[in-house]
Amino acid sequence: QVQLMEHGGGTVQAGGSLRLSCTTSRMIDSHNCMGWFRQAPGDKRVGVALIYTADGTTYFADSVKGRFTISHDTAENTVLLQMNSLQPEDTGIYYCAVRRGDRCYATNLWYPAVFLDWGQGIQVTVSS
């Protein structure tokens, strides 16, 4: 099992930006689906962005396309989520997750259960 640690959350005004990072407790191989999920109070956890670390293929939820980017630093085994033009509806706890040894599929955004390793989550609050 690998532990994931999120950093970079906080509170920002609407229109602002935040960058989240996720690091792993140990090196893992390079063919993984890594991503970010968001859970707002009273809502289920949903995918925000995914990246296949072997070739950089990405998938985004429709609500964040054009505003969020996801990237992977192989040497540091870190996944970054750059969030721009943040809106109040982006508020929630953001979780980093990894599914090792497999590529990403767009449908993974709606099925967090296929990811076995998760971080503790980090709060992002966007004020209006």
N, C-alpha and C positions, 0 to 999 in steps of 0.2 A: 504494500500500500504506500502511496505517496501523499504527503501532506502539502496542502496549498495554502498560501498566505497572501491575502489581499492588502493593498495599501492605496492611500490616496483619496479616500472618500472625504465628505465634508458637506458644508452648506454653501450654496452659491445662488446668486440672483438669476432670474430668468434671463436668458441670452448669454450667460456666462459659460465657462468651460471648466472641465475637470479631467484629470487623467488618472485612471486606475491602473495599477500594476499587480500582477500575480506571479509569485515565484514558487518554485517547487522545493521540497525539502531535500531532494537528491536528484541527480541527473537521471533523466528518463530518455528512452530512445526517441528518435526524431520523427517517427510516424504516428502522430497522435492527433486527435481532434480536441482542441482546447477552446474554451469559450466563456462567455459571460451570460449570466442569467439574472433576472430582476424579479423581485417579489415585493409588491406593494401591499400595505395593510389590507387584509381581507381577501386578497387575490391569490391565485395560484402562481407558482414560479414559471416564468416564461423566458425563452431565449432572446437575447439581445444581439449577440454577434458570435460567430464561430470562425475558427481558422484551422485549416489542416496544416500542421507544421512542416510536412515534407515538401509541399510545393506552394504554400501561401494562399491556397484557395480560401475565399471567405464567403460567408453568408450573413445577412443582416435581416432583422425584423423590419417590416415595412415602415414602422413608426420612427426608426432611427436612420434610415437610409439617407445619405447625403449629409448627415450631421455627425455620425460616429464612425471611427475607423478602428480596426483591430490589427495588431501586428505582433510578431513573435521574434524574440532575440534568442537564436539557437544557443549561442555561447553562454548566455546567462540563464537559459531555460526560463525566460520570463515572457509573459503575455501582457501586452499593453492595450488598454481601451481608452482612446482619446474621444472625449465627449464634448462637442461644440454646440452652440445654440441651444443650450439646455432649457427645457420647459418644465413647469410644475408636474406634468404627468410623467416625467422621468424619475420622479422621487421614488425611492424604495431601497431595499437592501439588495446589493449587488453581490452575486456569488460567482467565483471562478470555479470551473470544473474541467476535468479531463477524462477522455475515454482513450485509453492507451491502445496502440497497435491497430488503429482503424482510422479511415478517413471520415470526414464530415459529410453529412447529407443535409439538405435544406430542412427536411422534416425533423431533424434533431432539435430545431429551435422550439418545437412544441412537445417534445418528449424528453424532459430532463432525466427521467428514470434510466435512460441508457448510459448516463454518465455515472461512474462508480466512485470517483474521487472528487471531493468538494472542499472548498475553503469554508471558513466560519462566516463569511459574509461581511460586508462593510456598508455603512449607511451613506446614502447620497440624498440630500435634501435640496430641492430647488424651490426658492421662494418667489412668489409673484410680485 
